[in-house]
């Protein structure tokens, strides 16, 4: 994502958040992202099926090259139900 800034990444996050808010019972949740500006990379972490992640990302206009499954090692992202 050429020229992506923190402000641009935050705007993308807001679009995804808005899209998730439109869903009555989303099958996907957005856990956060990592911006690597020197490599022009934004890694977004979702919980959900590939199909649900793809659908939400496309509707939100989040540009992506691919969606891959991953496993976190040595850390545990906070679950949405962990927060009041």
C-alpha positions in Angstrom: 0.0 0.0 0.0 2.1 2.8 -1.3 2.5 5.8 0.9 0.3 4.4 3.7 0.5 6.5 6.9 -0.7 5.9 10.4 -3.7 8.2 9.6 -4.4 6.2 6.5 -4.3 2.9 8.5 -6.6 4.4 11.1 -9.0 5.4 8.4 -9.0 1.8 7.0 -9.6 0.5 10.6 -12.6 2.9 10.9 -14.1 1.6 7.6 -13.8 -2.0 8.7 -15.2 -1.1 12.2 -18.1 0.7 10.5 -18.8 -2.3 8.2 -18.7 -4.7 11.2 -21.2 -2.4 13.0 -23.7 -2.8 10.2 -23.8 -6.6 10.6 -26.5 -7.9 13.0 -24.4 -10.7 14.2 -20.9 -10.7 12.5 -19.1 -14.0 12.1 -15.8 -12.1 12.0 -14.1 -9.7 14.4 -11.2 -7.3 13.8 -8.5 -7.7 16.4 -6.1 -5.0 15.2 -3.3 -4.3 12.7 0.4 -3.8 12.4 1.6 -0.9 10.2 5.1 -1.4 8.8 5.6 1.9 6.9 9.1 1.3 5.6 7.8 -1.8 3.8 4.5 -0.2 2.9 2.7 -3.1 4.6 -0.4 -3.2 6.8 -1.1 -6.5 8.4 -4.7 -6.9 9.7 -5.6 -9.5 12.2 -9.2 -10.9 12.1 -10.9 -13.8 13.8 -13.4 -15.6 11.6 -13.7 -17.7 8.5 -11.8 -16.7 5.3 -15.1 -16.1 3.5 -16.4 -13.8 6.2 -13.1 -11.9 6.4 -13.0 -11.5 2.6 -16.6 -10.3 2.5 -16.2 -7.7 5.3 -12.8 -6.5 3.8 -14.3 -6.1 0.3 -17.4 -4.2 1.5 -15.2 -1.9 3.7 -12.9 -1.2 0.7 -9.9 -2.7 2.6 -7.3 -3.4 -0.1 -5.6 -6.8 0.3 -3.4 -9.2 -1.7 -4.3 -12.3 0.2 -5.9 -13.7 3.3 -4.0 -16.3 5.2 -4.6 -18.4 8.3 -2.2 -17.9 11.2 -1.4 -19.1 14.7 -0.2 -16.8 17.4 2.7 -18.0 19.4 3.8 -16.6 22.7 0.9 -14.1 23.0 -2.8 -14.1 23.2 -4.9 -11.4 21.6 -7.7 -10.1 23.8 -11.0 -11.5 22.9 -13.9 -9.1 22.4 -15.8 -10.8 25.2 -12.9 -10.0 27.5 -13.7 -6.3 27.4 -16.8 -4.8 29.1 
